[in-house]
């Protein structure tokens, strides 16, 4: 762990603009503070509507904070002015959203190569990396299929490696496996841990599934209901490499699960 | 599962015979409808007399001899030329303008009432004016077609740009896309189906506009043939020209669909009908 956190959130607050003639919208997030160090896998759990997506949107600079600050590598994000935002902080923060957001008019391989193409980094080496990632997540043979020809799990995998392919130092994930069946989800969790072991990126992973938060994270933050604040913080000491399927029977699991569940209201 | 999920990526080869059967069934039913229409036509012709309603058979033989002598093709190609020129002159700027205005909300707001007015105004009523301005040659017909096509394609393209999924744009920005990339990789491909809907709706109007402009004043074209038939009390001549017009529309529609199918291979087949008519 470095002395200076990679990403730091201090007193962050957010409320959406009031509609004309209405009372101001309530605070979604109020006075939220936490930090993330380099190489850490942070999981955040919270009830639905607790502002988890809003938080990630502010970290990725696709939405603007109403107060407080977000610092990445000690540089502060703009507050209040949406025009000053820099989505993805010049490709330093990757974002895997809840929806796969693949371009429907591009094939799997073209979707995965898209960030490299627009960043002007498409060459033999990066192309080979894309091919390697496609094989790793089991999409070999589906390179030339359009998104509507893929299953939900395959689209999710494609959207995951589309972010991994350009190797951003920080990756945000917003319930990326939320809409999948248990079997596919376990597969993808295993894929993700394997890929994370290759590079040890800094990951902030939001979920409402406590077991998932424990299975994946080094540390878990619990958010309260809106306005979101930190309701609890838990170091996950279960050693790596972890077995996603067997984690429920690990001796430390039940206690952690109970303590987190008690805080998720 | 109640609805079996299609195996990912399979191009459902097993459904081919089904689809072929559906197509054959549609074709055979179309022939029945055609036969019924021809029978009604023949019935009217017998009832009212061939003087008022030319017979189907007479129309077919006249059409055939017209094609053989080259008359029909000469008039048709003239009408087609007017329609095609007007389609390009009106349609291309109409497809380009909404892209240029995408990031200009003020200019869009200023233009909007004029565009709505232009869309709603009966363009065919402008034909006499265009004849005064541009003469009785090809120019006045092209102008009428162009202005008719312009508003249809403009609004259809605009609908496509407004229907753009903002999440895709934000995602592309996070991935490092510049404004130029966003236009090229997201706005443009997303709007193409709507542009083509505009083209498909505008296509028969372009032929119709050309024919109507010819009705008013021309010495060539299918509209001229219709006018000539009316002056000579030659109803069969009118039906011949109308049939030729319908054939051109049919071929035009088929061409637009063929180009569209090629450009939109990425779409799931069932979506094709869903965007058929965006709020025009």
Interface residues (C-beta under 8 A of the other chain):
Chain A: X60 X62 X87 X88 X90 X91 X93 X94 X95 X97 X99 X101 X103 X104 X105 X106 X107 X114 X115 X118 X119 X141 X142 X145 X146 X148 X149 X150 X151 X154 X162 X163 X166
Chain B: X5 X8 X9 X167 X168 X170 X171 X172 X173 X174 X175 X176 X177 X178 X181 X185 X186 X189 X190 X265 X266 X267 X268
